Amino acid sequence: MAAGSPLSDPLLADLREAYLDEDLILFAGAGLSAAAGLPSWARLVELLADGARARSVAAPELERLLDDTGMDAPALATSIASLAPRLRGVLTTNVNHLLEKAFKGAWPALAKVTGDVVRRRHYILKLHGTLLDRASWVFTRDEYDRAMYADPKLQTAFTALFHACPVLFVGYGLADDDFDQVLSRVRAFSGEQPPRHFALIAQETITPDRRARVEASGVQIVPYANPDGKHGEVVRILDWLAAS
């Protein structure tokens, strides 16, 4: 373990090794938007009744609610960007532009999955679309499945990606339904002998049952203290990793 490690968890040494190998992919969940005060997809669906109504009636309202114009990238986003020298890529379910701001345009943001994703490096793949392209928006589970998995070429690409590359989940809570869906896909695509995947999770939210379910999906939980509810320890861990 490198000097200055923020936690004693031995999994951090494995995470550091994956990062130094330059094949680590970071998967950023809705906690990134929440850090900037923006609503998550789940909250938007609650506000707008359902995905169909949101798409056909309230698209301008959606853009207003998710508009990050004038916002600075939160500390979580800038810490993710600090990993750029050795990070392979970023996947995210956020549609705002906070990551693009944090990376200062150095990494292209892709609003749709392409078959060559497994060969790419240094990109931001926005799995739910991007704010200013309404046609790319993904609200419902069916839309998400169609967008990512209906094309056999994309299934092949994701299988190769998750089988070859360790993944670090950030900005997800164990109670997130979206996290369960992502985990099921990662498990399906990773194969029999996948690389180690990791998730930074607030320790007070971890129950034995939830730990067992997550680890059964091939993801190792790295717990962190979160006494004030602001998840500052995640930023500390990522900054430590970037300084490795």
C-alpha positions in Angstrom: 0.0 0.0 0.0 1.3 3.4 -1.0 2.1 5.9 1.8 -0.7 8.3 2.5 -3.5 5.8 1.7 -6.8 7.2 3.2 -8.0 3.8 4.3 -6.6 0.6 5.6 -8.8 -1.6 3.4 -6.4 -3.9 1.5 -8.7 -3.7 -1.6 -7.3 -0.2 -2.1 -4.0 -1.8 -3.0 -5.8 -3.9 -5.7 -7.6 -0.8 -7.0 -4.4 1.1 -7.2 -2.7 -1.7 -9.1 -5.7 -1.8 -11.6 -5.3 2.0 -12.1 -1.6 1.8 -12.6 -2.1 -0.9 -15.3 -4.1 1.8 -17.2 -7.1 -0.4 -17.9 -9.4 0.8 -15.1 -12.8 2.2 -16.2 -14.7 4.5 -13.8 -18.5 4.1 -13.8 -20.1 7.3 -12.4 -23.6 7.1 -11.1 -26.2 9.7 -10.1 -24.2 10.8 -7.0 -22.2 12.9 -9.4 -25.3 15.0 -10.3 -26.4 15.1 -6.7 -23.0 16.5 -5.7 -23.8 19.5 -7.9 -27.4 19.8 -6.6 -29.0 18.4 -9.7 -31.7 15.7 -9.6 -31.1 12.1 -10.6 -33.0 10.3 -13.4 -35.2 8.5 -10.7 -36.1 11.9 -9.2 -36.9 13.3 -12.7 -39.2 10.4 -13.5 -41.0 11.0 -10.2 -41.4 14.7 -11.0 -42.6 14.2 -14.5 -44.9 11.1 -13.9 -43.3 8.8 -16.5 -40.8 8.6 -19.3 -43.3 9.0 -22.1 -44.7 12.2 -20.6 -41.2 13.5 -19.9 -40.2 12.9 -23.5 -43.3 14.2 -25.3 -44.5 17.0 -23.0 -41.9 18.2 -20.6 -38.6 18.1 -22.6 -38.0 21.8 -22.0 -38.7 21.4 -18.4 -36.3 18.5 -18.2 -33.6 20.6 -19.8 -34.3 23.4 -17.2 -34.1 21.0 -14.3 -30.9 19.4 -15.6 -29.2 22.6 -16.8 -25.7 22.9 -15.4 -25.0 26.2 -17.2 -22.9 28.4 -14.9 -22.2 25.6 -12.5 -18.7 24.6 -11.7 -17.8 20.9 -11.8 -18.2 19.5 -8.3 -15.1 18.2 -6.4 -16.1 14.6 -7.3 -16.0 15.4 -11.0 -12.7 17.1 -10.8 -11.2 14.2 -8.8 -12.4 11.8 -11.5 -10.7 14.0 -14.1 -7.5 14.0 -12.1 -7.3 10.3 -12.9 -7.0 11.0 -16.6 -3.3 10.1 -17.1 -3.9 6.4 -16.4 -7.7 6.0 -16.5 -8.9 4.1 -19.6 -12.4 5.6 -19.8 -15.5 6.9 -18.0 -19.0 5.5 -18.3 -21.8 7.5 -16.8 -25.6 7.6 -16.5 -25.6 11.4 -16.0 -26.7 13.5 -19.0 -25.4 16.8 -17.8 -22.0 18.3 -18.8 -20.2 18.2 -15.4 -17.7 15.6 -16.5 -17.0 17.4 -19.7 -16.3 20.5 -17.7 -14.0 18.7 -15.3 -12.0 17.1 -18.2 -11.9 20.6 -19.9 -12.8 19.1 -23.2 -9.7 16.9 -23.3 -11.8 13.7 -23.6 -14.6 13.3 -26.2 -18.1 12.7 -24.8 -20.0 10.0 -26.7 -23.8 10.1 -26.4 -24.2 6.7 -28.0 -22.5 3.3 -27.6 -20.4 2.3 -30.6 -19.1 -1.1 -31.5 -15.5 0.0 -31.2 -15.9 1.0 -27.5 -13.6 -1.9 -26.4 -10.7 -0.4 -28.5 -11.2 3.2 -27.3 -9.2 5.0 -24.7 -9.8 8.3 -23.0 -13.5 8.9 -23.6 -16.7 9.7 -21.6 -19.5 7.4 -22.6 -22.9 8.8 -21.6 -25.2 5.8 -21.4 -28.4 7.8 -20.8 -27.6 10.3 -23.5 -26.6 13.9 -23.3 -28.7 16.9 -22.3 -28.8 18.9 -25.6 -29.6 15.9 -27.8 -33.1 14.9 -26.9 -33.0 12.0 -29.3 -30.3 10.4 -27.2 -32.2 10.5 -23.9 -32.9 7.2 -22.2 -35.6 7.2 -19.4 -37.1 3.8 -19.1 -35.4 0.4 -18.5 -36.7 -0.8 -21.8 -35.1 2.1 -23.6 -31.9 1.5 -21.7 -31.8 -2.1 -22.7 -32.6 -1.3 -26.3 -29.9 1.4 -26.5 -27.2 -0.7 -25.0 -27.9 -4.4 -25.6 -30.4 -4.9 -28.5 -27.5 -4.8 -31.1 -25.5 -8.1 -31.0 -22.4 -6.1 -32.0 -22.8 -3.9 -28.8 -23.3 -7.0 -26.7 -20.1 -8.4 -28.0 -18.3 -5.1 -27.4 -19.5 -4.8 -23.8 -18.7 -8.5 -23.1 -15.1 -7.8 -24.3 -14.9 -4.6 -22.3 -16.1 -5.9 -19.0 -14.2 -9.1 -19.3 -10.9 -7.3 -20.0 -11.1 -4.2 -17.8 -11.6 -3.7 -14.1 -14.4 -1.2 -13.3 -14.7 1.2 -10.4 -18.2 2.3 -9.4 -18.5 5.8 -7.9 -21.6 7.7 -7.0 -23.9 4.7 -6.5 -25.7 3.7 -3.4 -26.6 0.1 -2.5 -30.3 1.1 -2.6 -30.2 2.3 -6.2 -32.3 0.2 -8.5 -30.1 1.5 -11.3 -27.1 0.0 -9.6 -28.8 -3.4 -9.4 -29.4 -3.3 -13.2 -25.9 -2.3 -13.9 -24.5 -5.0 -11.7 -26.6 -7.7 -13.5 -25.2 -6.6 -16.8 -21.6 -6.4 -15.6 -22.0 -9.9 -14.2 -23.5 -11.3 -17.4 -20.8 -9.6 -19.6 -17.8 -10.3 -17.4 -17.6 -14.1 -18.0 -16.3 -16.8 -15.8 -13.0 -15.2 -14.8 -13.5 -11.4 -14.9 -11.0 -8.8 -13.6 -11.8 -7.5 -10.1 -14.4 -4.8 -10.1 -14.8 -2.3 -7.2 -17.5 0.0 -5.7 -16.9 2.8 -3.3 -19.9 2.6 -0.9 -20.8 4.5 2.3 -20.2 2.0 5.1 -23.3 2.8 7.0 -25.5 1.7 4.1 -23.9 -1.8 3.8 -25.8 -4.7 5.2 -24.6 -8.3 5.1 -27.4 -9.2 2.6 -26.5 -6.3 0.2 -22.8 -7.0 0.5 -23.4 -10.6 -0.5 -25.6 -9.6 -3.5 -23.1 -7.1 -4.8 -20.1 -9.4 -4.3 -22.0 -12.2 -6.0 -22.0 -9.9 -9.0 -18.2 -9.9 -9.0 -17.9 -6.4 -7.4 -15.8 -5.9 -4.3 -17.1 -3.2 -1.9 -14.7 -0.6 -0.6 -16.5 1.0 2.3 -15.8 4.6 3.4 -16.9 6.7 6.3 -19.6 9.3 5.6 -20.6 10.9 8.9 -21.8 14.2 7.4 -23.6 12.7 4.3 -21.4 14.6 1.9 -19.3 11.7 0.7 -16.1 13.7 1.0 -14.1 10.5 1.6 -14.8 9.4 -2.0 -12.9 12.6 -3.3 -10.1 11.8 -0.9 -9.8 8.2 -2.1 -9.8 9.3 -5.8 -7.2 12.0 -5.1 -5.0 9.5 -3.4 -5.4 7.2 -6.3 -4.4 10.0 -8.8 -1.3 10.7 -6.8 -0.2 7.1 -7.0 
